[in-house]
Amino acid sequence: MVEVFKTDVCDRRYAELLVKEICSVCTGYSASFDLDDCDRILRVISPYGEVDAARVIQLIEQFGFSAQVLDDEVTPDPARRIGAQS
């Protein structure tokens, strides 16, 4: 399962530290930041099912940053609309 978070982390050194902390505390998780994204995205993957989002947010907050889960947004494919012409 993948969970995506919006964060206020902007420094790559902190991002690396947080990834190490998440992977250390949450066994089996992998994590990565996309600091070039406007939401400074944190992606966390758990091979065992759902990501414990509350735990990840708590870890981020312990380092003085904030994080919130980004809702899934499905953008409709215009080519799949009923009656769409090719």
N, CA, C and O atoms as a CHARMM CRD file, in Angstrom:
* protein
*
  344
    1    1 MET  N      0.84600  -1.18400   0.00000 PROA 1      0.00000
    2    1 MET  CA     0.00000   0.00000   0.00000 PROA 1      0.00000
    3    1 MET  C      0.88900   1.24400   0.00000 PROA 1      0.00000
    4    1 MET  O      1.94400   1.26400   0.63300 PROA 1      0.00000
    5    2 VAL  N      0.45800   2.26100  -0.70400 PROA 2      0.00000
    6    2 VAL  CA     1.19800   3.52200  -0.78300 PROA 2      0.00000
    7    2 VAL  C      0.34800   4.61600  -0.15700 PROA 2      0.00000
    8    2 VAL  O     -0.85500   4.70500  -0.40400 PROA 2      0.00000
    9    3 GLU  N      0.99200   5.44800   0.66100 PROA 3      0.00000
   10    3 GLU  CA     0.32700   6.62800   1.21700 PROA 3      0.00000
   11    3 GLU  C      1.15500   7.83800   0.81100 PROA 3      0.00000
   12    3 GLU  O      2.38500   7.80600   0.86100 PROA 3      0.00000
   13    4 VAL  N      0.47700   8.89800   0.41100 PROA 4      0.00000
   14    4 VAL  CA     1.15200  10.11700  -0.04500 PROA 4      0.00000
   15    4 VAL  C      0.78600  11.25100   0.90500 PROA 4      0.00000
   16    4 VAL  O     -0.38100  11.45900   1.23900 PROA 4      0.00000
   17    5 PHE  N      1.81900  11.97800   1.33000 PROA 5      0.00000
   18    5 PHE  CA     1.65100  13.05800   2.29300 PROA 5      0.00000
   19    5 PHE  C      2.13100  14.37400   1.69500 PROA 5      0.00000
   20    5 PHE  O      3.10400  14.41200   0.94200 PROA 5      0.00000
   21    6 LYS  N      1.44300  15.43500   2.03800 PROA 6      0.00000
   22    6 LYS  CA     1.89300  16.80500   1.76600 PROA 6      0.00000
   23    6 LYS  C      2.66500  17.22200   2.99700 PROA 6      0.00000
   24    6 LYS  O      2.18700  17.04100   4.11700 PROA 6      0.00000
   25    7 THR  N      3.87000  17.78800   2.80800 PROA 7      0.00000
   26    7 THR  CA     4.70600  18.18200   3.94700 PROA 7      0.00000
   27    7 THR  C      5.21600  19.60400   3.77200 PROA 7      0.00000
   28    7 THR  O      5.01900  20.23300   2.73200 PROA 7      0.00000
   29    8 ASP  N      5.87400  20.09100   4.81200 PROA 8      0.00000
   30    8 ASP  CA     6.54900  21.38600   4.71400 PROA 8      0.00000
   31    8 ASP  C      8.06700  21.22900   4.80500 PROA 8      0.00000
   32    8 ASP  O      8.77800  22.18000   5.12900 PROA 8      0.00000
   33    9 VAL  N      8.55300  20.03000   4.52000 PROA 9      0.00000
   34    9 VAL  CA     9.99700  19.75900   4.51400 PROA 9      0.00000
   35    9 VAL  C     10.57400  20.34600   3.23000 PROA 9      0.00000
   36    9 VAL  O     10.09300  20.04100   2.13800 PROA 9      0.00000
   37   10 CYS  N     11.59300  21.17800   3.35100 PROA 10     0.00000
   38   10 CYS  CA    12.16900  21.77700   2.14300 PROA 10     0.00000
   39   10 CYS  C     13.67100  21.55100   2.00900 PROA 10     0.00000
   40   10 CYS  O     14.25700  21.86700   0.97300 PROA 10     0.00000
   41   11 ASP  N     14.28900  21.01100   3.03900 PROA 11     0.00000
   42   11 ASP  CA    15.73600  20.80100   3.03700 PROA 11     0.00000
   43   11 ASP  C     16.02500  19.31600   2.80400 PROA 11     0.00000
   44   11 ASP  O     15.49600  18.45700   3.51000 PROA 11     0.00000
   45   12 ARG  N     16.85400  19.02600   1.82400 PROA 12     0.00000
   46   12 ARG  CA    17.16400  17.63300   1.47500 PROA 12     0.00000
   47   12 ARG  C     17.82200  16.87300   2.63100 PROA 12     0.00000
   48   12 ARG  O     17.63300  15.66400   2.77000 PROA 12     0.00000
   49   13 ARG  N     18.58100  17.57200   3.44400 PROA 13     0.00000
   50   13 ARG  CA    19.21600  16.88800   4.58600 PROA 13     0.00000
   51   13 ARG  C     18.17300  16.39700   5.57500 PROA 13     0.00000
   52   13 ARG  O     18.28200  15.28600   6.09400 PROA 13     0.00000
   53   14 TYR  N     17.15800  17.22000   5.83900 PROA 14     0.00000
   54   14 TYR  CA    16.08300  16.78600   6.72400 PROA 14     0.00000
   55   14 TYR  C     15.26600  15.67100   6.07700 PROA 14     0.00000
   56   14 TYR  O     14.84200  14.73200   6.75200 PROA 14     0.00000
   57   15 ALA  N     15.05100  15.77600   4.78600 PROA 15     0.00000
   58   15 ALA  CA    14.29800  14.73800   4.08100 PROA 15     0.00000
   59   15 ALA  C     15.01100  13.39500   4.20900 PROA 15     0.00000
   60   15 ALA  O     14.37100  12.37800   4.47800 PROA 15     0.00000
   61   16 GLU  N     16.32100  13.38200   4.02100 PROA 16     0.00000
   62   16 GLU  CA    17.08900  12.14300   4.15800 PROA 16     0.00000
   63   16 GLU  C     17.01400  11.60000   5.57800 PROA 16     0.00000
   64   16 GLU  O     16.86200  10.39500   5.77900 PROA 16     0.00000
   65   17 LEU  N     17.11800  12.47900   6.55000 PROA 17     0.00000
   66   17 LEU  CA    17.01800  12.08000   7.95500 PROA 17     0.00000
   67   17 LEU  C     15.64800  11.47900   8.25100 PROA 17     0.00000
   68   17 LEU  O     15.54800  10.45200   8.92200 PROA 17     0.00000
   69   18 LEU  N     14.60100  12.11500   7.75300 PROA 18     0.00000
   70   18 LEU  CA    13.23900  11.63400   7.99700 PROA 18     0.00000
   71   18 LEU  C     12.99200  10.29000   7.32200 PROA 18     0.00000
   72   18 LEU  O     12.33200   9.42500   7.89700 PROA 18     0.00000
   73   19 VAL  N     13.50600  10.10400   6.12200 PROA 19     0.00000
   74   19 VAL  CA    13.36400   8.80900   5.43900 PROA 19     0.00000
   75   19 VAL  C     14.02900   7.71600   6.26500 PROA 19     0.00000
   76   19 VAL  O     13.45200   6.64600   6.45500 PROA 19     0.00000
   77   20 LYS  N     15.22100   7.97100   6.74800 PROA 20     0.00000
   78   20 LYS  CA    15.91900   6.98200   7.58500 PROA 20     0.00000
   79   20 LYS  C     15.12900   6.68200   8.84900 PROA 20     0.00000
   80   20 LYS  O     15.02700   5.52600   9.26100 PROA 20     0.00000
   81   21 GLU  N     14.57500   7.71000   9.46300 PROA 21     0.00000
   82   21 GLU  CA    13.79700   7.53200  10.69300 PROA 21     0.00000
   83   21 GLU  C     12.52800   6.71300  10.43100 PROA 21     0.00000
   84   21 GLU  O     12.20900   5.79700  11.18900 PROA 21     0.00000
   85   22 ILE  N     11.82400   7.04300   9.37800 PROA 22     0.00000
   86   22 ILE  CA    10.59300   6.30700   9.03900 PROA 22     0.00000
   87   22 ILE  C     10.91800   4.84000   8.79000 PROA 22     0.00000
   88   22 ILE  O     10.22700   3.95600   9.29600 PROA 22     0.00000
   89   23 CYS  N     11.95900   4.57800   8.01700 PROA 23     0.00000
   90   23 CYS  CA    12.32100   3.19700   7.69200 PROA 23     0.00000
   91   23 CYS  C     12.84800   2.44400   8.90400 PROA 23     0.00000
   92   23 CYS  O     12.71600   1.22300   8.98200 PROA 23     0.00000
   93   24 SER  N     13.43600   3.15600   9.84200 PROA 24     0.00000
   94   24 SER  CA    13.94500   2.53200  11.06700 PROA 24     0.00000
   95   24 SER  C     12.81900   2.19100  12.03300 PROA 24     0.00000
   96   24 SER  O     12.78500   1.09500  12.59300 PROA 24     0.00000
   97   25 VAL  N     11.91600   3.11400  12.22500 PROA 25     0.00000
   98   25 VAL  CA    10.83400   2.94400  13.20000 PROA 25     0.00000
   99   25 VAL  C      9.72000   2.04400  12.65600 PROA 25     0.00000
  100   25 VAL  O      9.15100   1.24300  13.39700 PROA 25     0.00000
  101   26 CYS  N      9.41500   2.17300  11.38900 PROA 26     0.00000
  102   26 CYS  CA     8.31900   1.41600  10.76700 PROA 26     0.00000
  103   26 CYS  C      8.92900   0.31300   9.90400 PROA 26     0.00000
  104   26 CYS  O      9.18700   0.51000   8.71700 PROA 26     0.00000
  105   27 THR  N      9.15100  -0.82500  10.50500 PROA 27     0.00000
  106   27 THR  CA     9.82200  -1.94000   9.84900 PROA 27     0.00000
  107   27 THR  C      9.14400  -2.31400   8.53500 PROA 27     0.00000
  108   27 THR  O      7.93100  -2.51400   8.47700 PROA 27     0.00000
  109   28 GLY  N      9.94700  -2.40300   7.49500 PROA 28     0.00000
  110   28 GLY  CA     9.46100  -2.80500   6.18600 PROA 28     0.00000
  111   28 GLY  C      9.03400  -1.66400   5.29400 PROA 28     0.00000
  112   28 GLY  O      8.89200  -1.84600   4.08500 PROA 28     0.00000
  113   29 TYR  N      8.82500  -0.48000   5.87100 PROA 29     0.00000
  114   29 TYR  CA     8.39000   0.66400   5.06700 PROA 29     0.00000
  115   29 TYR  C      9.55600   1.16100   4.20900 PROA 29     0.00000
  116   29 TYR  O     10.72000   1.05400   4.59500 PROA 29     0.00000
  117   30 SER  N      9.22100   1.70000   3.05000 PROA 30     0.00000
  118   30 SER  CA    10.17900   2.47900   2.28000 PROA 30     0.00000
  119   30 SER  C      9.55300   3.85100   2.07400 PROA 30     0.00000
  120   30 SER  O      8.33100   3.98600   2.01900 PROA 30     0.00000
  121   31 ALA  N     10.39400   4.85400   1.96200 PROA 31     0.00000
  122   31 ALA  CA     9.89500   6.22700   1.88500 PROA 31     0.00000
  123   31 ALA  C     10.78200   7.05000   0.96500 PROA 31     0.00000
  124   31 ALA  O     11.97200   6.77600   0.81000 PROA 31     0.00000
  125   32 SER  N     10.17800   8.06200   0.36100 PROA 32     0.00000
  126   32 SER  CA    10.94100   8.99000  -0.47200 PROA 32     0.00000
  127   32 SER  C     10.22100  10.32800  -0.52400 PROA 32     0.00000
  128   32 SER  O      8.99700  10.40200  -0.41600 PROA 32     0.00000
  129   33 PHE  N     11.00300  11.37400  -0.69000 PROA 33     0.00000
  130   33 PHE  CA    10.47600  12.72900  -0.81600 PROA 33     0.00000
  131   33 PHE  C     10.60400  13.20000  -2.25800 PROA 33     0.00000
  132   33 PHE  O     11.52000  12.80000  -2.97700 PROA 33     0.00000
  133   34 ASP  N      9.67800  14.05200  -2.66700 PROA 34     0.00000
  134   34 ASP  CA     9.79200  14.80800  -3.90300 PROA 34     0.00000
  135   34 ASP  C      9.70800  16.27100  -3.50400 PROA 34     0.00000
  136   34 ASP  O      8.62700  16.85700  -3.46000 PROA 34     0.00000
  137   35 LEU  N     10.86000  16.84700  -3.21400 PROA 35     0.00000
  138   35 LEU  CA    10.89800  18.22900  -2.73300 PROA 35     0.00000
  139   35 LEU  C     10.71300  19.23700  -3.85600 PROA 35     0.00000
  140   35 LEU  O     10.50800  20.42300  -3.59500 PROA 35     0.00000
  141   36 ASP  N     10.78400  18.78500  -5.10000 PROA 36     0.00000
  142   36 ASP  CA    10.54800  19.67700  -6.22900 PROA 36     0.00000
  143   36 ASP  C      9.05800  19.90000  -6.47400 PROA 36     0.00000
  144   36 ASP  O      8.67300  20.86900  -7.12800 PROA 36     0.00000
  145   37 ASP  N      8.22600  19.01300  -5.95600 PROA 37     0.00000
  146   37 ASP  CA     6.78000  19.16600  -6.07000 PROA 37     0.00000
  147   37 ASP  C      6.33100  20.31100  -5.16100 PROA 37     0.00000
  148   37 ASP  O      6.91400  20.52200  -4.09800 PROA 37     0.00000
  149   38 CYS  N      5.31000  21.04100  -5.56700 PROA 38     0.00000
  150   38 CYS  CA     4.84700  22.18500  -4.76300 PROA 38     0.00000
  151   38 CYS  C      4.33800  21.75100  -3.38700 PROA 38     0.00000
  152   38 CYS  O      4.34000  22.55500  -2.45500 PROA 38     0.00000
  153   39 ASP  N      3.90300  20.49500  -3.24200 PROA 39     0.00000
  154   39 ASP  CA     3.42100  19.99000  -1.95300 PROA 39     0.00000
  155   39 ASP  C      4.50600  19.27100  -1.15300 PROA 39     0.00000
  156   39 ASP  O      4.23200  18.72500  -0.08400 PROA 39     0.00000
  157   40 ARG  N      5.73400  19.27000  -1.66900 PROA 40     0.00000
  158   40 ARG  CA     6.86600  18.59500  -1.00600 PROA 40     0.00000
  159   40 ARG  C      6.43700  17.18700  -0.54500 PROA 40     0.00000
  160   40 ARG  O      6.40500  16.86900   0.64400 PROA 40     0.00000
  161   41 ILE  N      6.12100  16.39500  -1.52400 PROA 41     0.00000
  162   41 ILE  CA     5.50200  15.09300  -1.34600 PROA 41     0.00000
  163   41 ILE  C      6.42200  14.10200  -0.62000 PROA 41     0.00000
  164   41 ILE  O      7.61900  14.00900  -0.89400 PROA 41     0.00000
  165   42 LEU  N      5.81800  13.37700   0.30400 PROA 42     0.00000
  166   42 LEU  CA     6.44300  12.22200   0.94300 PROA 42     0.00000
  167   42 LEU  C      5.60900  11.01100   0.55500 PROA 42     0.00000
  168   42 LEU  O      4.40500  10.97600   0.80800 PROA 42     0.00000
  169   43 ARG  N      6.24500  10.01500  -0.06100 PROA 43     0.00000
  170   43 ARG  CA     5.57400   8.75600  -0.39400 PROA 43     0.00000
  171   43 ARG  C      6.09600   7.67600   0.53300 PROA 43     0.00000
  172   43 ARG  O      7.30400   7.50100   0.69100 PROA 43     0.00000
  173   44 VAL  N      5.17400   6.96000   1.14000 PROA 44     0.00000
  174   44 VAL  CA     5.54300   5.87900   2.05300 PROA 44     0.00000
  175   44 VAL  C      4.86200   4.60600   1.55100 PROA 44     0.00000
  176   44 VAL  O      3.66400   4.59900   1.27000 PROA 44     0.00000
  177   45 ILE  N      5.64400   3.53200   1.44500 PROA 45     0.00000
  178   45 ILE  CA     5.13900   2.25200   0.95800 PROA 45     0.00000
  179   45 ILE  C      5.29100   1.21300   2.05000 PROA 45     0.00000
  180   45 ILE  O      6.34400   1.09000   2.67600 PROA 45     0.00000
  181   46 SER  N      4.21700   0.46800   2.26600 PROA 46     0.00000
  182   46 SER  CA     4.23700  -0.64800   3.20200 PROA 46     0.00000
  183   46 SER  C      3.92900  -1.93100   2.44100 PROA 46     0.00000
  184   46 SER  O      2.89500  -2.02200   1.77800 PROA 46     0.00000
  185   47 PRO  N      4.81200  -2.92500   2.52900 PROA 47     0.00000
  186   47 PRO  CA     4.53200  -4.18400   1.84300 PROA 47     0.00000
  187   47 PRO  C      3.52800  -5.05600   2.59700 PROA 47     0.00000
  188   47 PRO  O      3.10100  -6.09500   2.09300 PROA 47     0.00000
  189   48 TYR  N      3.15700  -4.63400   3.79600 PROA 48     0.00000
  190   48 TYR  CA     2.30800  -5.44500   4.67100 PROA 48     0.00000
  191   48 TYR  C      0.86800  -4.97700   4.74400 PROA 48     0.00000
  192   48 TYR  O      0.11600  -5.46000   5.59000 PROA 48     0.00000
  193   49 GLY  N      0.46300  -4.06600   3.90100 PROA 49     0.00000
  194   49 GLY  CA    -0.89200  -3.53400   3.95400 PROA 49     0.00000
  195   49 GLY  C     -0.87000  -2.03300   4.11300 PROA 49     0.00000
  196   49 GLY  O      0.01500  -1.35800   3.58800 PROA 49     0.00000
  197   50 GLU  N     -1.84700  -1.50800   4.84000 PROA 50     0.00000
  198   50 GLU  CA    -1.98100  -0.05900   4.98300 PROA 50     0.00000
  199   50 GLU  C     -0.80300   0.56400   5.72700 PROA 50     0.00000
  200   50 GLU  O     -0.24700  -0.02400   6.65500 PROA 50     0.00000
  201   51 VAL  N     -0.43900   1.76900   5.29400 PROA 51     0.00000
  202   51 VAL  CA     0.57400   2.56700   5.97700 PROA 51     0.00000
  203   51 VAL  C     -0.07300   3.17600   7.21700 PROA 51     0.00000
  204   51 VAL  O     -1.20100   3.66600   7.15500 PROA 51     0.00000
  205   52 ASP  N      0.62700   3.14500   8.32700 PROA 52     0.00000
  206   52 ASP  CA     0.13000   3.77300   9.55400 PROA 52     0.00000
  207   52 ASP  C      0.38900   5.27500   9.44000 PROA 52     0.00000
  208   52 ASP  O      1.40800   5.78500   9.90600 PROA 52     0.00000
  209   53 ALA  N     -0.56100   5.97000   8.80600 PROA 53     0.00000
  210   53 ALA  CA    -0.40200   7.39700   8.51600 PROA 53     0.00000
  211   53 ALA  C     -0.21700   8.21200   9.79000 PROA 53     0.00000
  212   53 ALA  O      0.58700   9.14400   9.81600 PROA 53     0.00000
  213   54 ALA  N     -0.94700   7.87200  10.83900 PROA 54     0.00000
  214   54 ALA  CA    -0.82700   8.62000  12.09900 PROA 54     0.00000
  215   54 ALA  C      0.58400   8.51700  12.65600 PROA 54     0.00000
  216   54 ALA  O      1.12000   9.49600  13.17700 PROA 54     0.00000
  217   55 ARG  N      1.18500   7.35100  12.55100 PROA 55     0.00000
  218   55 ARG  CA     2.54900   7.14900  13.05400 PROA 55     0.00000
  219   55 ARG  C      3.55100   7.95200  12.23300 PROA 55     0.00000
  220   55 ARG  O      4.46200   8.56900  12.78500 PROA 55     0.00000
  221   56 VAL  N      3.37900   7.94200  10.91500 PROA 56     0.00000
  222   56 VAL  CA     4.28100   8.70700  10.04000 PROA 56     0.00000
  223   56 VAL  C      4.16100  10.19800  10.34500 PROA 56     0.00000
  224   56 VAL  O      5.17400  10.88700  10.46000 PROA 56     0.00000
  225   57 ILE  N      2.94600  10.69800  10.47700 PROA 57     0.00000
  226   57 ILE  CA     2.74200  12.11200  10.79500 PROA 57     0.00000
  227   57 ILE  C      3.36900  12.45200  12.13700 PROA 57     0.00000
  228   57 ILE  O      3.98900  13.50500  12.28400 PROA 57     0.00000
  229   58 GLN  N      3.21400  11.57400  13.11000 PROA 58     0.00000
  230   58 GLN  CA     3.81200  11.79900  14.43200 PROA 58     0.00000
  231   58 GLN  C      5.33600  11.89400  14.33000 PROA 58     0.00000
  232   58 GLN  O      5.94200  12.75900  14.96300 PROA 58     0.00000
  233   59 LEU  N      5.95400  11.02600  13.55000 PROA 59     0.00000
  234   59 LEU  CA     7.40900  11.08000  13.36800 PROA 59     0.00000
  235   59 LEU  C      7.83700  12.39900  12.73500 PROA 59     0.00000
  236   59 LEU  O      8.80600  13.02100  13.17300 PROA 59     0.00000
  237   60 ILE  N      7.11800  12.81600  11.71400 PROA 60     0.00000
  238   60 ILE  CA     7.43200  14.08100  11.03300 PROA 60     0.00000
  239   60 ILE  C      7.32500  15.24500  12.02400 PROA 60     0.00000
  240   60 ILE  O      8.18400  16.12600  12.06100 PROA 60     0.00000
  241   61 GLU  N      6.26400  15.23100  12.81700 PROA 61     0.00000
  242   61 GLU  CA     6.04600  16.31800  13.78100 PROA 61     0.00000
  243   61 GLU  C      7.10000  16.33400  14.88300 PROA 61     0.00000
  244   61 GLU  O      7.41800  17.40000  15.41100 PROA 61     0.00000
  245   62 GLN  N      7.64300  15.18100  15.23800 PROA 62     0.00000
  246   62 GLN  CA     8.70300  15.13100  16.25100 PROA 62     0.00000
  247   62 GLN  C      9.94400  15.89500  15.80300 PROA 62     0.00000
  248   62 GLN  O     10.74200  16.32900  16.63300 PROA 62     0.00000
  249   63 PHE  N     10.10600  16.05800  14.49500 PROA 63     0.00000
  250   63 PHE  CA    11.24000  16.79500  13.96300 PROA 63     0.00000
  251   63 PHE  C     10.88000  18.23700  13.63300 PROA 63     0.00000
  252   63 PHE  O     11.67500  18.95700  13.02800 PROA 63     0.00000
  253   64 GLY  N      9.67600  18.66000  14.03200 PROA 64     0.00000
  254   64 GLY  CA     9.27600  20.05300  13.86400 PROA 64     0.00000
  255   64 GLY  C      8.63100  20.38300  12.53400 PROA 64     0.00000
  256   64 GLY  O      8.47200  21.55500  12.19400 PROA 64     0.00000
  257   65 PHE  N      8.25600  19.36000  11.77400 PROA 65     0.00000
  258   65 PHE  CA     7.61300  19.57800  10.48600 PROA 65     0.00000
  259   65 PHE  C      6.16200  19.13300  10.56300 PROA 65     0.00000
  260   65 PHE  O      5.72800  18.53200  11.54600 PROA 65     0.00000
  261   66 SER  N      5.42700  19.43900   9.51000 PROA 66     0.00000
  262   66 SER  CA     4.03500  18.97700   9.46000 PROA 66     0.00000
  263   66 SER  C      3.82600  18.12700   8.21800 PROA 66     0.00000
  264   66 SER  O      4.54100  18.25000   7.22300 PROA 66     0.00000
  265   67 ALA  N      2.82600  17.26200   8.30500 PROA 67     0.00000
  266   67 ALA  CA     2.46400  16.40600   7.18400 PROA 67     0.00000
  267   67 ALA  C      0.98000  16.10700   7.26000 PROA 67     0.00000
  268   67 ALA  O      0.40300  16.02000   8.34400 PROA 67     0.00000
  269   68 GLN  N      0.37700  15.95300   6.10500 PROA 68     0.00000
  270   68 GLN  CA    -1.01600  15.53900   6.06600 PROA 68     0.00000
  271   68 GLN  C     -1.20400  14.61300   4.86600 PROA 68     0.00000
  272   68 GLN  O     -0.55200  14.76400   3.83300 PROA 68     0.00000
  273   69 VAL  N     -2.09700  13.66800   5.03000 PROA 69     0.00000
  274   69 VAL  CA    -2.37300  12.71900   3.96600 PROA 69     0.00000
  275   69 VAL  C     -3.05800  13.44900   2.82100 PROA 69     0.00000
  276   69 VAL  O     -4.00100  14.21400   3.02900 PROA 69     0.00000
  277   70 LEU  N     -2.57300  13.20400   1.61500 PROA 70     0.00000
  278   70 LEU  CA    -3.23100  13.75100   0.43100 PROA 70     0.00000
  279   70 LEU  C     -4.31500  12.77700  -0.00700 PROA 70     0.00000
  280   70 LEU  O     -4.08100  11.57400  -0.11800 PROA 70     0.00000
  281   71 ASP  N     -5.49400  13.31300  -0.25200 PROA 71     0.00000
  282   71 ASP  CA    -6.60000  12.48300  -0.72000 PROA 71     0.00000
  283   71 ASP  C     -6.32700  12.00200  -2.13100 PROA 71     0.00000
  284   71 ASP  O     -5.67900  12.68400  -2.92500 PROA 71     0.00000
  285   72 ASP  N     -6.83500  10.81300  -2.42800 PROA 72     0.00000
  286   72 ASP  CA    -6.75400  10.30800  -3.79500 PROA 72     0.00000
  287   72 ASP  C     -7.65000  11.15300  -4.67000 PROA 72     0.00000
  288   72 ASP  O     -8.81400  11.38600  -4.34200 PROA 72     0.00000
  289   73 GLU  N     -7.11300  11.60600  -5.77200 PROA 73     0.00000
  290   73 GLU  CA    -7.91200  12.35600  -6.73400 PROA 73     0.00000
  291   73 GLU  C     -7.84500  11.62400  -8.05400 PROA 73     0.00000
  292   73 GLU  O     -6.76400  11.41200  -8.60400 PROA 73     0.00000
  293   74 VAL  N     -8.98500  11.24300  -8.55400 PROA 74     0.00000
  294   74 VAL  CA    -9.03800  10.55300  -9.83100 PROA 74     0.00000
  295   74 VAL  C     -9.46900  11.55900 -10.88300 PROA 74     0.00000
  296   74 VAL  O    -10.55700  12.13000 -10.80800 PROA 74     0.00000
  297   75 THR  N     -8.61100  11.76600 -11.85400 PROA 75     0.00000
  298   75 THR  CA    -8.91700  12.67600 -12.94600 PROA 75     0.00000
  299   75 THR  C     -9.49500  11.85800 -14.08700 PROA 75     0.00000
  300   75 THR  O     -8.84300  10.93400 -14.57500 PROA 75     0.00000
  301   76 PRO  N    -10.69000  12.17700 -14.51300 PROA 76     0.00000
  302   76 PRO  CA   -11.29300  11.39000 -15.58300 PROA 76     0.00000
  303   76 PRO  C    -10.50800  11.51300 -16.88000 PROA 76     0.00000
  304   76 PRO  O     -9.98800  12.57800 -17.21300 PROA 76     0.00000
  305   77 ASP  N    -10.43400  10.42400 -17.59100 PROA 77     0.00000
  306   77 ASP  CA    -9.76300  10.39200 -18.88000 PROA 77     0.00000
  307   77 ASP  C    -10.76500  10.86600 -19.93000 PROA 77     0.00000
  308   77 ASP  O    -11.76500  10.18800 -20.16700 PROA 77     0.00000
  309   78 PRO  N    -10.52500  12.00300 -20.55900 PROA 78     0.00000
  310   78 PRO  CA   -11.50400  12.52800 -21.51100 PROA 78     0.00000
  311   78 PRO  C    -11.76600  11.56200 -22.65900 PROA 78     0.00000
  312   78 PRO  O    -12.85800  11.59000 -23.22700 PROA 78     0.00000
  313   79 ALA  N    -10.83700  10.73100 -23.01400 PROA 79     0.00000
  314   79 ALA  CA   -11.02100   9.77700 -24.11500 PROA 79     0.00000
  315   79 ALA  C    -12.00000   8.66700 -23.73800 PROA 79     0.00000
  316   79 ALA  O    -12.52200   7.97700 -24.61400 PROA 79     0.00000
  317   80 ARG  N    -12.25000   8.49200 -22.45300 PROA 80     0.00000
  318   80 ARG  CA   -13.13000   7.41000 -22.01500 PROA 80     0.00000
  319   80 ARG  C    -14.56000   7.88300 -21.77200 PROA 80     0.00000
  320   80 ARG  O    -15.41800   7.08200 -21.40300 PROA 80     0.00000
  321   81 ARG  N    -14.82800   9.17300 -21.97400 PROA 81     0.00000
  322   81 ARG  CA   -16.18200   9.69300 -21.78900 PROA 81     0.00000
  323   81 ARG  C    -17.12100   9.04900 -22.78300 PROA 81     0.00000
  324   81 ARG  O    -16.75500   8.73900 -23.91700 PROA 81     0.00000
  325   82 ILE  N    -18.33200   8.86000 -22.32700 PROA 82     0.00000
  326   82 ILE  CA   -19.34400   8.30500 -23.21900 PROA 82     0.00000
  327   82 ILE  C    -19.57900   9.27500 -24.36300 PROA 82     0.00000
  328   82 ILE  O    -19.80600  10.46600 -24.15100 PROA 82     0.00000
  329   83 GLY  N    -19.52200   8.76200 -25.55100 PROA 83     0.00000
  330   83 GLY  CA   -19.76200   9.59400 -26.72100 PROA 83     0.00000
  331   83 GLY  C    -18.55400  10.34900 -27.19300 PROA 83     0.00000
  332   83 GLY  O    -18.66500  11.14900 -28.12300 PROA 83     0.00000
  333   84 ALA  N    -17.38000  10.12800 -26.58500 PROA 84     0.00000
  334   84 ALA  CA   -16.16500  10.83200 -27.02300 PROA 84     0.00000
  335   84 ALA  C    -15.81700  10.37800 -28.42800 PROA 84     0.00000
  336   84 ALA  O    -15.90800   9.19200 -28.74800 PROA 84     0.00000
  337   85 GLN  N    -15.42200  11.31600 -29.25500 PROA 85     0.00000
  338   85 GLN  CA   -15.05500  10.97700 -30.62000 PROA 85     0.00000
  339   85 GLN  C    -13.56200  10.84200 -30.73400 PROA 85     0.00000
  340   85 GLN  O    -12.81800  11.56400 -30.07100 PROA 85     0.00000
  341   86 SER  N    -13.11100   9.92700 -31.56800 PROA 86     0.00000
  342   86 SER  CA   -11.67600   9.68600 -31.75500 PROA 86     0.00000
  343   86 SER  C    -11.11600  10.63600 -32.77400 PROA 86     0.00000
  344   86 SER  O     -9.92200  10.59000 -33.07000 PROA 86     0.00000
